[in-house]
Amino acid sequence: MSKQVTLTECPRDAFQGFPKFIPTEQKTAYLNGLIKAGARRIDFGSFVSPKAVPQMADTAALFENVKQADGLYLIGIVANLRGAEGLVACNQKWGHTGRKISAAGFPLSVNETFQKRNTNRSLEEAWDELDMIVDTCVEENVEVVGYLSMAFGNPYNEFHDVKMVVDFARRLQSMGVSCIQLADTVGVASAKQIGDTFSLVRAAVPEVPVGVHLHAKPATVRDKVRAALDAGCRLFDSAVGGIGGCPFAEDELVGNIDTIKLLGLLAEWGFETKYKVDDLLASAAESQKLMRTYGGAA
């Protein structure tokens, strides 16, 4: 099996969890720093209601000011058809310059409660919305990434079974998504759950790349990453500094996996990526500065 691992850097997931608004200029500088460091697959923003997620109100402006680079693959999160249309409009406005948002990411929860909290939709409504989003995006040559939130369990005491995750993944594949990300939204998964669930989903959807979006406390990162790798995962979401978390999940945010720690583990185990820890030191320092300045109480 290949030793090449692809990382998706997730500043959007980090930004949205901050209680204080980060000025557009600082977000732009941070994004451009990541690109300078070699990041090429970036979850950079969300085309969502500014009332629901104030930090993402400037996503179109971020896109307009991000520096271009060969192989840059930008992902914009959308929660409904209106968001997908906003993403497409950005591409249409700036396409002549070579700028492009390559993919729309849609968060689909395996459980009903989080779908309502995250997108204000029931699961039935979310599936219908996703169907329209895929049609809209495919017509505009934009891929769709399906994020299966709460893929390893939930904090709401709702029934969870891995068969549900597999069934959701099969349905996503049949709809034509380009990639499926299994998300441990609140960091509840054990390493064994991650390995077992990933293996079953990977076998069920052979035509679609499958990755993981893991939130984890620092002490659990090593075992969780190793379990995913051993199950065949070669696509990981992470965020420099481990900052971020979903503000709609529960009161205590569990951060993303730190890209720097992830790179160190991958190097230790003989896996290869497109960039190294030293490339990201400036971004790591900036992420901590953002956390100190904007991460406190609003």
QUIJO-V97992 format. One record per backbone hydrogen bond with DSSP energy under -0.5 kcal/mol. NH is the residue of the N-H (numbers start at 1). CO is the residue of the C=O. Records with the same first field share a line. If there is no record, write none. Layout:
NH = CO  CO
//
This chain:
5 = 272
6 = 234
8 = 236
9 = 7  41
10 = 238
12 = 43
14 = 10
15 = 11
16 = 12
17 = 14
18 = 15
20 = 294
23 = 21
26 = 23
27 = 23
28 = 24
29 = 25
30 = 26
31 = 27
32 = 28
33 = 29
34 = 30
35 = 31
36 = 32
37 = 33
38 = 34  35
39 = 34
42 = 40  73
43 = 9
44 = 42  75
45 = 75
47 = 77
48 = 46
53 = 49
56 = 53
57 = 54
59 = 56
62 = 58
63 = 59
64 = 60
65 = 61  62
66 = 62  63
72 = 69
73 = 40
74 = 72
75 = 42
76 = 103
77 = 45
78 = 105
79 = 47
84 = 80
85 = 81
86 = 82
87 = 83
88 = 84
89 = 85
90 = 86
91 = 87
92 = 88
93 = 89
94 = 90
95 = 91
97 = 94
98 = 95
99 = 94
102 = 74  100
103 = 74
104 = 143
105 = 76
106 = 104  145
107 = 78  105
108 = 106  147
109 = 107
110 = 149
115 = 111
116 = 112
117 = 113
118 = 114
119 = 115
120 = 116
121 = 115
126 = 122
127 = 123
128 = 124
129 = 125
130 = 126
131 = 127
132 = 128
133 = 129
134 = 130
135 = 131
136 = 132
137 = 133
138 = 134
139 = 135
140 = 136  137
141 = 138
142 = 137
143 = 102
145 = 104
146 = 144  179
147 = 106  145
148 = 146  181
149 = 108  147
151 = 148  183
152 = 153  183
153 = 150
157 = 154
164 = 161
165 = 161
166 = 162
167 = 163
168 = 164
169 = 165
170 = 166
171 = 167
172 = 168
173 = 169
174 = 170
175 = 171
176 = 172  173
177 = 172
178 = 144
179 = 144
180 = 209
181 = 146
182 = 180  211
183 = 148  181
184 = 182  213
185 = 183
187 = 184
194 = 190
195 = 191
196 = 192
197 = 193
198 = 194
199 = 195
200 = 196
201 = 197
202 = 198
203 = 199
204 = 200
205 = 201
208 = 205
209 = 178
211 = 180
212 = 235
213 = 182
214 = 212  237
215 = 184
216 = 255
220 = 217
221 = 217  218
224 = 220
225 = 221
226 = 222
227 = 223
228 = 224
229 = 225
230 = 226
231 = 227
232 = 229
233 = 228
234 = 210
236 = 6
237 = 212
238 = 8
239 = 257
242 = 239
243 = 240
245 = 13
247 = 245
249 = 246
250 = 246
253 = 251
255 = 253
257 = 214
259 = 239
262 = 258
263 = 259
264 = 260
265 = 261
266 = 262
267 = 263
268 = 264
269 = 265
270 = 267
271 = 266
272 = 3
279 = 276
280 = 276  277
281 = 278
284 = 280
285 = 281
286 = 282
287 = 283
288 = 284
289 = 285
290 = 286
291 = 287
292 = 288
293 = 289
294 = 290
295 = 291
//
